Amino acid sequence: MKTPAIEVRHLSFSYEEHLVLEDVTLEVEEGDFLAIIGPNGGGKSTLLKLMMGVLKPDRGEVRLYGKPPQEADIVIGYVPQETGHNLDFPITVFDVVLMGVLHRRNIWRRYDKTLKQKAFEALEKVQMASMADRRIADLSGGQRQRVLIARALCSDPQILMLDEPTASIDFNGQREIFALLEKLNEEMTIVVVSHDMSMVMGYAKHALYVNKTAVMHTIDPHTRYQIKQQLKDHKGHYCGAEFWQDMGRKIECTSECRHA
Amino acid sequence: MLEALQMPFFQHALIAGVLIAVAIGLIGPLTMANKMTFMSGGIAHATYGGVGAAIFFGFSILVGATVAALVAAAVISFIAYRYAHRADTAIGIVWAVGMAIGVVLSDMTPGYNVDLMSFLFGSILAVGSDDLWLMALFDLVALSLVWYFYYDFLALSFDPVFAKLQGVKTGLLHLLLLILVAMTVVLAMRLVGLIMVIALLTMPSFSSEQYARSLGGMMLFSIFLSIFYIVAGLFVAYLYDLSSGASVILVAALGTITLFFIKLMLRTIRHHPRHQRRASVRRGGEA
């Protein structure tokens, strides 16, 4: 069997005294599209940071292609949660994307032509090349998120990890982001923390429900196709009721659900 | 007004003003983007402790101020890094204690009657030619450092968490920035004063942020504004015999408010109904 891209074994983690994750075990195959879902404070982002090696587990271990994250010879593209706290700062789209190759600058701490070319190609991949000279503050939330994805792409990652990329983006923007991720998934493994069940069910191959412990759920291609079609017309809203039922969890519908 | 230009002391003040404006224009945007205004205030006030110590123990005021400013920068950087959630409290303490030490030590110095106010609010008479060389040298150092670390500072200002993931030494960069602030404060002390320099770090940066498209542009515009404010302020101070620091700050405040309203007007024009139509069509399409 092939070595999995990400392997987590019996992992536990706590902040100070507070246990956040307990005995989490999972495997992510190369080329997978994994969505991490679950309630706020359930440990989704923490698990993502542990996978990247930014945080170290108290117990258990994380392996990327068979090696600990610090030693693994792979590149992870990271798209952090958009907090937007420094949007007044004047910086162009292109300069933001270049941050993705900060560690590869020349001895004058400047970007070479090849790096600039890479940044431009990354912008083309997310269809934002025409906005390269715009101020980041002038973009919509969805466009800004694309730029942050381009920033992660320009280091040629094997695994792309995103933390809530569609929070505070309108429906169409969300769908475009997930369609983009689906396309990128042809070339790389994707792990995305998301709140949005409709998007997750329409695009991801696996969903991991994290609430201190973790349960893996496979989204079969048929369901995925159907939900995606519904999302396209913006007719249906998939509230994930079936999904939660499958997993033996309480069904909670949002007000949006009930009106759908 | 022109006869002022014949006076050596005023020539000194003018040259010093331009030199210090370069440093302020470079460093100000970085301190504002990294939300360091309060930290800069802490450093500036703590520097007064060094001035008091120099007066009391009888060594050079420049040395005393430099040492105090650097110590304050190091302490504040350490606190901001280790105890981020209570950093503002701690900075408030450094701020007041430094100031108090300065006041007590100068009180205890017998027969000392130099105008202490000039250190706080600046004096047009206080700049010597040695100071000018020092300022020029510092401008050169600051310019080289900002050029060399430009993209690091850019990343630190926009997204420090991501910058750290990319291997940028954000902690050291933060300290370097505070050291640059400390030196700027010390060199600006004689002309604009310790208290006034904080406002000069913020006001030109605030205006340029609204107009510039990049960090570099923001710095250039800030330098230009700082030069204008300081030179105009010095002339006002000379003509009406006022504290130079206070005059500079009031000129700067007038300029900042004017630029703010110009920007506001430009924005209102851009959002005029005629331009608005396209946006509302787009919104309608989404519903």
Interface residues (C-beta under 8 A of the other chain):
Chain A: V54 Y78 P80 N86 D88 F89 P90 I91 T92 D95 V96 L98 M99 G100 L102 H103 R105 W108 R109 R110 Y111 D133 R135 I136 R151 D170 F171 N172
Chain B: A33 Y148 F149 Y150 Y151 D152 L154 A155 S157 F158 D159 V161 F162 A163 L165 Q166 G167 V168 E209 A212 R213 S214 L215 G217 M218 E286
